[in-house]
Amino acid sequence: MAGATLAEIPWDQAATMIDLEGRVPIIGTIRECALHFTLYKPHARENARLLLTVPVHREGRATRTWLLEPAEIAVLAARLNEEEQ
């Protein structure tokens, strides 16, 4: 998946949701991490990061990234919500 973008990340890809405040990480799939993100309170969402097992391209960047920021995790959560409706 060398050219993957955020919208192409498969739900069953392994990932780890980490927290900048040092809470216990969530190790699971992209789907599980996105679902947990939707349950977080705003403060926890701001401190969440998603560590990927396969890097993705970010718009506007020349290199791929292994870490997604809260706004990018929110995009995944919105995609999950749309697909489940």
Jmol script that loads the backbone (N, CA, C; Angstrom):
load data "model"
ATOM      1  N   MET A   1       0.844  -1.185   0.000  1.00  0.00           N
ATOM      2  CA  MET A   1       0.000   0.000   0.000  1.00  0.00           C
ATOM      3  C   MET A   1       0.886   1.245   0.000  1.00  0.00           C
ATOM      4  N   ALA A   2       1.869   1.264  -0.818  1.00  0.00           N
ATOM      5  CA  ALA A   2       2.857   2.330  -0.804  1.00  0.00           C
ATOM      6  C   ALA A   2       2.288   3.717  -1.053  1.00  0.00           C
ATOM      7  N   GLY A   3       1.231   3.853  -1.860  1.00  0.00           N
ATOM      8  CA  GLY A   3       0.704   5.162  -2.185  1.00  0.00           C
ATOM      9  C   GLY A   3      -0.570   5.508  -1.440  1.00  0.00           C
ATOM     10  N   ALA A   4      -0.849   4.862  -0.340  1.00  0.00           N
ATOM     11  CA  ALA A   4      -2.112   5.045   0.373  1.00  0.00           C
ATOM     12  C   ALA A   4      -2.279   6.461   0.916  1.00  0.00           C
ATOM     13  N   THR A   5      -3.525   6.871   0.948  1.00  0.00           N
ATOM     14  CA  THR A   5      -3.888   8.142   1.562  1.00  0.00           C
ATOM     15  C   THR A   5      -4.789   7.844   2.753  1.00  0.00           C
ATOM     16  N   LEU A   6      -5.140   8.868   3.482  1.00  0.00           N
ATOM     17  CA  LEU A   6      -5.976   8.715   4.665  1.00  0.00           C
ATOM     18  C   LEU A   6      -7.287   7.997   4.339  1.00  0.00           C
ATOM     19  N   ALA A   7      -7.901   8.327   3.212  1.00  0.00           N
ATOM     20  CA  ALA A   7      -9.180   7.729   2.825  1.00  0.00           C
ATOM     21  C   ALA A   7      -9.047   6.263   2.418  1.00  0.00           C
ATOM     22  N   GLU A   8      -7.831   5.809   2.162  1.00  0.00           N
ATOM     23  CA  GLU A   8      -7.611   4.440   1.701  1.00  0.00           C
ATOM     24  C   GLU A   8      -7.106   3.494   2.786  1.00  0.00           C
ATOM     25  N   ILE A   9      -6.946   3.972   3.993  1.00  0.00           N
ATOM     26  CA  ILE A   9      -6.461   3.100   5.067  1.00  0.00           C
ATOM     27  C   ILE A   9      -7.518   2.036   5.335  1.00  0.00           C
ATOM     28  N   PRO A  10      -7.150   0.762   5.253  1.00  0.00           N
ATOM     29  CA  PRO A  10      -8.135  -0.298   5.506  1.00  0.00           C
ATOM     30  C   PRO A  10      -8.498  -0.370   6.997  1.00  0.00           C
ATOM     31  N   TRP A  11      -9.754  -0.643   7.260  1.00  0.00           N
ATOM     32  CA  TRP A  11     -10.241  -0.685   8.640  1.00  0.00           C
ATOM     33  C   TRP A  11      -9.559  -1.772   9.465  1.00  0.00           C
ATOM     34  N   ASP A  12      -9.117  -2.845   8.827  1.00  0.00           N
ATOM     35  CA  ASP A  12      -8.525  -3.954   9.584  1.00  0.00           C
ATOM     36  C   ASP A  12      -7.009  -3.823   9.773  1.00  0.00           C
ATOM     37  N   GLN A  13      -6.434  -2.700   9.334  1.00  0.00           N
ATOM     38  CA  GLN A  13      -4.993  -2.480   9.537  1.00  0.00           C
ATOM     39  C   GLN A  13      -4.716  -2.281  11.030  1.00  0.00           C
ATOM     40  N   ALA A  14      -3.667  -2.911  11.512  1.00  0.00           N
ATOM     41  CA  ALA A  14      -3.275  -2.757  12.915  1.00  0.00           C
ATOM     42  C   ALA A  14      -2.814  -1.328  13.185  1.00  0.00           C
ATOM     43  N   ALA A  15      -3.137  -0.829  14.387  1.00  0.00           N
ATOM     44  CA  ALA A  15      -2.754   0.526  14.778  1.00  0.00           C
ATOM     45  C   ALA A  15      -2.727   0.619  16.302  1.00  0.00           C
ATOM     46  N   THR A  16      -2.141   1.700  16.800  1.00  0.00           N
ATOM     47  CA  THR A  16      -2.107   1.949  18.237  1.00  0.00           C
ATOM     48  C   THR A  16      -2.514   3.391  18.501  1.00  0.00           C
ATOM     49  N   MET A  17      -3.552   3.567  19.323  1.00  0.00           N
ATOM     50  CA  MET A  17      -3.980   4.905  19.735  1.00  0.00           C
ATOM     51  C   MET A  17      -3.185   5.260  20.981  1.00  0.00           C
ATOM     52  N   ILE A  18      -2.416   6.350  20.883  1.00  0.00           N
ATOM     53  CA  ILE A  18      -1.621   6.796  22.020  1.00  0.00           C
ATOM     54  C   ILE A  18      -2.151   8.132  22.517  1.00  0.00           C
ATOM     55  N   ASP A  19      -1.737   8.497  23.697  1.00  0.00           N
ATOM     56  CA  ASP A  19      -2.217   9.699  24.356  1.00  0.00           C
ATOM     57  C   ASP A  19      -1.013  10.478  24.853  1.00  0.00           C
ATOM     58  N   LEU A  20      -0.973  11.759  24.581  1.00  0.00           N
ATOM     59  CA  LEU A  20       0.164  12.579  24.990  1.00  0.00           C
ATOM     60  C   LEU A  20       0.280  12.732  26.499  1.00  0.00           C
ATOM     61  N   GLU A  21      -0.770  12.379  27.227  1.00  0.00           N
ATOM     62  CA  GLU A  21      -0.721  12.481  28.689  1.00  0.00           C
ATOM     63  C   GLU A  21      -0.310  11.172  29.345  1.00  0.00           C
ATOM     64  N   GLY A  22      -0.020  10.151  28.551  1.00  0.00           N
ATOM     65  CA  GLY A  22       0.528   8.918  29.089  1.00  0.00           C
ATOM     66  C   GLY A  22      -0.475   7.866  29.524  1.00  0.00           C
ATOM     67  N   ARG A  23      -1.735   7.978  29.086  1.00  0.00           N
ATOM     68  CA  ARG A  23      -2.705   6.932  29.415  1.00  0.00           C
ATOM     69  C   ARG A  23      -2.348   5.643  28.663  1.00  0.00           C
ATOM     70  N   VAL A  24      -2.962   4.558  29.066  1.00  0.00           N
ATOM     71  CA  VAL A  24      -2.711   3.259  28.457  1.00  0.00           C
ATOM     72  C   VAL A  24      -3.101   3.309  26.980  1.00  0.00           C
ATOM     73  N   PRO A  25      -2.227   2.855  26.069  1.00  0.00           N
ATOM     74  CA  PRO A  25      -2.565   2.877  24.645  1.00  0.00           C
ATOM     75  C   PRO A  25      -3.625   1.838  24.295  1.00  0.00           C
ATOM     76  N   ILE A  26      -4.316   2.082  23.207  1.00  0.00           N
ATOM     77  CA  ILE A  26      -5.283   1.124  22.671  1.00  0.00           C
ATOM     78  C   ILE A  26      -4.619   0.482  21.467  1.00  0.00           C
ATOM     79  N   ILE A  27      -4.424  -0.817  21.536  1.00  0.00           N
ATOM     80  CA  ILE A  27      -3.811  -1.550  20.446  1.00  0.00           C
ATOM     81  C   ILE A  27      -4.912  -2.352  19.782  1.00  0.00           C
ATOM     82  N   GLY A  28      -5.120  -2.106  18.504  1.00  0.00           N
ATOM     83  CA  GLY A  28      -6.195  -2.790  17.786  1.00  0.00           C
ATOM     84  C   GLY A  28      -6.125  -2.469  16.305  1.00  0.00           C
ATOM     85  N   THR A  29      -7.299  -2.332  15.708  1.00  0.00           N
ATOM     86  CA  THR A  29      -7.385  -1.998  14.295  1.00  0.00           C
ATOM     87  C   THR A  29      -7.711  -0.514  14.133  1.00  0.00           C
ATOM     88  N   ILE A  30      -7.579  -0.032  12.916  1.00  0.00           N
ATOM     89  CA  ILE A  30      -7.956   1.353  12.619  1.00  0.00           C
ATOM     90  C   ILE A  30      -9.408   1.584  13.013  1.00  0.00           C
ATOM     91  N   ARG A  31     -10.286   0.637  12.690  1.00  0.00           N
ATOM     92  CA  ARG A  31     -11.715   0.755  13.030  1.00  0.00           C
ATOM     93  C   ARG A  31     -11.899   0.912  14.537  1.00  0.00           C
ATOM     94  N   GLU A  32     -11.254   0.074  15.319  1.00  0.00           N
ATOM     95  CA  GLU A  32     -11.393   0.137  16.782  1.00  0.00           C
ATOM     96  C   GLU A  32     -10.872   1.467  17.328  1.00  0.00           C
ATOM     97  N   CYS A  33      -9.753   1.915  16.799  1.00  0.00           N
ATOM     98  CA  CYS A  33      -9.189   3.186  17.264  1.00  0.00           C
ATOM     99  C   CYS A  33     -10.088   4.360  16.897  1.00  0.00           C
ATOM    100  N   ALA A  34     -10.632   4.356  15.680  1.00  0.00           N
ATOM    101  CA  ALA A  34     -11.540   5.426  15.260  1.00  0.00           C
ATOM    102  C   ALA A  34     -12.798   5.426  16.115  1.00  0.00           C
ATOM    103  N   LEU A  35     -13.299   4.244  16.435  1.00  0.00           N
ATOM    104  CA  LEU A  35     -14.486   4.139  17.291  1.00  0.00           C
ATOM    105  C   LEU A  35     -14.199   4.683  18.682  1.00  0.00           C
ATOM    106  N   HIS A  36     -13.074   4.328  19.260  1.00  0.00           N
ATOM    107  CA  HIS A  36     -12.702   4.853  20.580  1.00  0.00           C
ATOM    108  C   HIS A  36     -12.562   6.372  20.548  1.00  0.00           C
ATOM    109  N   PHE A  37     -12.004   6.894  19.468  1.00  0.00           N
ATOM    110  CA  PHE A  37     -11.831   8.337  19.334  1.00  0.00           C
ATOM    111  C   PHE A  37     -13.183   9.052  19.428  1.00  0.00           C
ATOM    112  N   THR A  38     -14.228   8.462  18.847  1.00  0.00           N
ATOM    113  CA  THR A  38     -15.555   9.091  18.893  1.00  0.00           C
ATOM    114  C   THR A  38     -16.107   9.136  20.313  1.00  0.00           C
ATOM    115  N   LEU A  39     -15.626   8.280  21.181  1.00  0.00           N
ATOM    116  CA  LEU A  39     -16.116   8.219  22.561  1.00  0.00           C
ATOM    117  C   LEU A  39     -15.356   9.156  23.498  1.00  0.00           C
ATOM    118  N   TYR A  40     -14.215   9.663  23.046  1.00  0.00           N
ATOM    119  CA  TYR A  40     -13.388  10.534  23.877  1.00  0.00           C
ATOM    120  C   TYR A  40     -14.047  11.891  24.108  1.00  0.00           C
ATOM    121  N   LYS A  41     -13.757  12.468  25.262  1.00  0.00           N
ATOM    122  CA  LYS A  41     -14.150  13.846  25.537  1.00  0.00           C
ATOM    123  C   LYS A  41     -13.216  14.768  24.751  1.00  0.00           C
ATOM    124  N   PRO A  42     -13.608  16.018  24.522  1.00  0.00           N
ATOM    125  CA  PRO A  42     -12.785  16.930  23.710  1.00  0.00           C
ATOM    126  C   PRO A  42     -11.318  17.018  24.141  1.00  0.00           C
ATOM    127  N   HIS A  43     -11.058  17.085  25.437  1.00  0.00           N
ATOM    128  CA  HIS A  43      -9.671  17.185  25.901  1.00  0.00           C
ATOM    129  C   HIS A  43      -8.868  15.938  25.508  1.00  0.00           C
ATOM    130  N   ALA A  44      -9.474  14.779  25.653  1.00  0.00           N
ATOM    131  CA  ALA A  44      -8.793  13.532  25.300  1.00  0.00           C
ATOM    132  C   ALA A  44      -8.558  13.454  23.788  1.00  0.00           C
ATOM    133  N   ARG A  45      -9.514  13.952  22.994  1.00  0.00           N
ATOM    134  CA  ARG A  45      -9.339  13.962  21.537  1.00  0.00           C
ATOM    135  C   ARG A  45      -8.137  14.817  21.137  1.00  0.00           C
ATOM    136  N   GLU A  46      -7.967  15.943  21.795  1.00  0.00           N
ATOM    137  CA  GLU A  46      -6.846  16.834  21.479  1.00  0.00           C
ATOM    138  C   GLU A  46      -5.498  16.180  21.757  1.00  0.00           C
ATOM    139  N   ASN A  47      -5.465  15.237  22.686  1.00  0.00           N
ATOM    140  CA  ASN A  47      -4.220  14.584  23.074  1.00  0.00           C
ATOM    141  C   ASN A  47      -4.009  13.218  22.425  1.00  0.00           C
ATOM    142  N   ALA A  48      -4.950  12.795  21.592  1.00  0.00           N
ATOM    143  CA  ALA A  48      -4.848  11.482  20.950  1.00  0.00           C
ATOM    144  C   ALA A  48      -3.985  11.546  19.699  1.00  0.00           C
ATOM    145  N   ARG A  49      -3.240  10.486  19.472  1.00  0.00           N
ATOM    146  CA  ARG A  49      -2.465  10.307  18.250  1.00  0.00           C
ATOM    147  C   ARG A  49      -2.628   8.854  17.837  1.00  0.00           C
ATOM    148  N   LEU A  50      -2.591   8.608  16.537  1.00  0.00           N
ATOM    149  CA  LEU A  50      -2.748   7.254  16.031  1.00  0.00           C
ATOM    150  C   LEU A  50      -1.458   6.832  15.354  1.00  0.00           C
ATOM    151  N   LEU A  51      -0.831   5.807  15.892  1.00  0.00           N
ATOM    152  CA  LEU A  51       0.411   5.266  15.350  1.00  0.00           C
ATOM    153  C   LEU A  51       0.056   4.149  14.378  1.00  0.00           C
ATOM    154  N   LEU A  52       0.466   4.310  13.129  1.00  0.00           N
ATOM    155  CA  LEU A  52       0.121   3.359  12.072  1.00  0.00           C
ATOM    156  C   LEU A  52       1.188   2.280  11.925  1.00  0.00           C
ATOM    157  N   THR A  53       0.791   1.157  11.338  1.00  0.00           N
ATOM    158  CA  THR A  53       1.757   0.106  11.023  1.00  0.00           C
ATOM    159  C   THR A  53       2.222   0.214   9.574  1.00  0.00           C
ATOM    160  N   VAL A  54       1.466   0.964   8.767  1.00  0.00           N
ATOM    161  CA  VAL A  54       1.833   1.245   7.379  1.00  0.00           C
ATOM    162  C   VAL A  54       1.692   2.751   7.188  1.00  0.00           C
ATOM    163  N   PRO A  55       2.746   3.445   6.781  1.00  0.00           N
ATOM    164  CA  PRO A  55       2.652   4.904   6.649  1.00  0.00           C
ATOM    165  C   PRO A  55       1.726   5.319   5.512  1.00  0.00           C
ATOM    166  N   VAL A  56       1.167   6.516   5.626  1.00  0.00           N
ATOM    167  CA  VAL A  56       0.269   7.055   4.600  1.00  0.00           C
ATOM    168  C   VAL A  56       0.778   8.408   4.123  1.00  0.00           C
ATOM    169  N   HIS A  57       0.334   8.784   2.942  1.00  0.00           N
ATOM    170  CA  HIS A  57       0.668  10.105   2.412  1.00  0.00           C
ATOM    171  C   HIS A  57      -0.235  11.139   3.058  1.00  0.00           C
ATOM    172  N   ARG A  58       0.336  12.268   3.394  1.00  0.00           N
ATOM    173  CA  ARG A  58      -0.423  13.422   3.886  1.00  0.00           C
ATOM    174  C   ARG A  58      -0.442  14.449   2.780  1.00  0.00           C
ATOM    175  N   GLU A  59      -1.576  15.061   2.597  1.00  0.00           N
ATOM    176  CA  GLU A  59      -1.680  16.099   1.580  1.00  0.00           C
ATOM    177  C   GLU A  59      -0.731  17.243   1.910  1.00  0.00           C
ATOM    178  N   GLY A  60      -0.017  17.689   0.903  1.00  0.00           N
ATOM    179  CA  GLY A  60       0.911  18.792   1.089  1.00  0.00           C
ATOM    180  C   GLY A  60       2.278  18.397   1.607  1.00  0.00           C
ATOM    181  N   ARG A  61       2.522  17.092   1.788  1.00  0.00           N
ATOM    182  CA  ARG A  61       3.832  16.630   2.273  1.00  0.00           C
ATOM    183  C   ARG A  61       4.460  15.697   1.261  1.00  0.00           C
ATOM    184  N   ALA A  62       5.748  15.771   1.144  1.00  0.00           N
ATOM    185  CA  ALA A  62       6.474  14.930   0.194  1.00  0.00           C
ATOM    186  C   ALA A  62       6.693  13.518   0.736  1.00  0.00           C
ATOM    187  N   THR A  63       6.679  13.359   2.051  1.00  0.00           N
ATOM    188  CA  THR A  63       6.961  12.049   2.641  1.00  0.00           C
ATOM    189  C   THR A  63       5.725  11.474   3.316  1.00  0.00           C
ATOM    190  N   ARG A  64       5.761  10.177   3.528  1.00  0.00           N
ATOM    191  CA  ARG A  64       4.666   9.505   4.228  1.00  0.00           C
ATOM    192  C   ARG A  64       4.850   9.672   5.732  1.00  0.00           C
ATOM    193  N   THR A  65       3.782   9.420   6.474  1.00  0.00           N
ATOM    194  CA  THR A  65       3.844   9.568   7.924  1.00  0.00           C
ATOM    195  C   THR A  65       3.334   8.311   8.623  1.00  0.00           C
ATOM    196  N   TRP A  66       3.853   8.080   9.808  1.00  0.00           N
ATOM    197  CA  TRP A  66       3.444   6.951  10.643  1.00  0.00           C
ATOM    198  C   TRP A  66       2.474   7.388  11.731  1.00  0.00           C
ATOM    199  N   LEU A  67       2.273   8.680  11.891  1.00  0.00           N
ATOM    200  CA  LEU A  67       1.498   9.205  13.008  1.00  0.00           C
ATOM    201  C   LEU A  67       0.402  10.133  12.499  1.00  0.00           C
ATOM    202  N   LEU A  68      -0.831   9.906  12.955  1.00  0.00           N
ATOM    203  CA  LEU A  68      -1.945  10.776  12.586  1.00  0.00           C
ATOM    204  C   LEU A  68      -2.291  11.686  13.754  1.00  0.00           C
ATOM    205  N   GLU A  69      -2.582  12.930  13.427  1.00  0.00           N
ATOM    206  CA  GLU A  69      -2.968  13.950  14.399  1.00  0.00           C
ATOM    207  C   GLU A  69      -4.474  13.879  14.657  1.00  0.00           C
ATOM    208  N   PRO A  70      -4.972  14.555  15.695  1.00  0.00           N
ATOM    209  CA  PRO A  70      -6.401  14.510  16.022  1.00  0.00           C
ATOM    210  C   PRO A  70      -7.334  14.854  14.854  1.00  0.00           C
ATOM    211  N   ALA A  71      -7.017  15.855  14.065  1.00  0.00           N
ATOM    212  CA  ALA A  71      -7.889  16.222  12.939  1.00  0.00           C
ATOM    213  C   ALA A  71      -7.974  15.091  11.915  1.00  0.00           C
ATOM    214  N   GLU A  72      -6.871  14.373  11.734  1.00  0.00           N
ATOM    215  CA  GLU A  72      -6.863  13.257  10.795  1.00  0.00           C
ATOM    216  C   GLU A  72      -7.614  12.054  11.365  1.00  0.00           C
ATOM    217  N   ILE A  73      -7.518  11.846  12.654  1.00  0.00           N
ATOM    218  CA  ILE A  73      -8.280  10.768  13.290  1.00  0.00           C
ATOM    219  C   ILE A  73      -9.768  11.090  13.200  1.00  0.00           C
ATOM    220  N   ALA A  74     -10.114  12.363  13.325  1.00  0.00           N
ATOM    221  CA  ALA A  74     -11.518  12.783  13.192  1.00  0.00           C
ATOM    222  C   ALA A  74     -12.045  12.475  11.796  1.00  0.00           C
ATOM    223  N   VAL A  75     -11.204  12.617  10.776  1.00  0.00           N
ATOM    224  CA  VAL A  75     -11.609  12.267   9.410  1.00  0.00           C
ATOM    225  C   VAL A  75     -11.927  10.776   9.332  1.00  0.00           C
ATOM    226  N   LEU A  76     -11.089   9.956   9.941  1.00  0.00           N
ATOM    227  CA  LEU A  76     -11.352   8.508   9.968  1.00  0.00           C
ATOM    228  C   LEU A  76     -12.647   8.205  10.715  1.00  0.00           C
ATOM    229  N   ALA A  77     -12.877   8.880  11.829  1.00  0.00           N
ATOM    230  CA  ALA A  77     -14.095   8.663  12.613  1.00  0.00           C
ATOM    231  C   ALA A  77     -15.334   9.061  11.800  1.00  0.00           C
ATOM    232  N   ALA A  78     -15.246  10.154  11.049  1.00  0.00           N
ATOM    233  CA  ALA A  78     -16.363  10.581  10.201  1.00  0.00           C
ATOM    234  C   ALA A  78     -16.608   9.565   9.088  1.00  0.00           C
ATOM    235  N   ARG A  79     -15.516   9.036   8.504  1.00  0.00           N
ATOM    236  CA  ARG A  79     -15.640   8.002   7.469  1.00  0.00           C
ATOM    237  C   ARG A  79     -16.317   6.768   8.039  1.00  0.00           C
ATOM    238  N   LEU A  80     -15.945   6.375   9.242  1.00  0.00           N
ATOM    239  CA  LEU A  80     -16.566   5.236   9.904  1.00  0.00           C
ATOM    240  C   LEU A  80     -18.054   5.468  10.099  1.00  0.00           C
ATOM    241  N   ASN A  81     -18.403   6.652  10.566  1.00  0.00           N
ATOM    242  CA  ASN A  81     -19.802   6.995  10.797  1.00  0.00           C
ATOM    243  C   ASN A  81     -20.604   6.946   9.495  1.00  0.00           C
ATOM    244  N   GLU A  82     -20.046   7.494   8.418  1.00  0.00           N
ATOM    245  CA  GLU A  82     -20.734   7.495   7.128  1.00  0.00           C
ATOM    246  C   GLU A  82     -20.946   6.080   6.603  1.00  0.00           C
ATOM    247  N   GLU A  83     -19.946   5.229   6.746  1.00  0.00           N
ATOM    248  CA  GLU A  83     -20.035   3.872   6.241  1.00  0.00           C
ATOM    249  C   GLU A  83     -21.005   3.005   7.035  1.00  0.00           C
ATOM    250  N   GLU A  84     -21.203   3.344   8.292  1.00  0.00           N
ATOM    251  CA  GLU A  84     -22.112   2.548   9.128  1.00  0.00           C
ATOM    252  C   GLU A  84     -23.566   2.965   8.985  1.00  0.00           C
ATOM    253  N   GLN A  85     -23.810   4.073   8.308  1.00  0.00           N
ATOM    254  CA  GLN A  85     -25.201   4.521   8.125  1.00  0.00           C
ATOM    255  C   GLN A  85     -25.800   3.966   6.871  1.00  0.00           C
TER     256      GLN A  85
END
end "model"
wireframe off; spacefill off
backbone 0.3
color backbone group
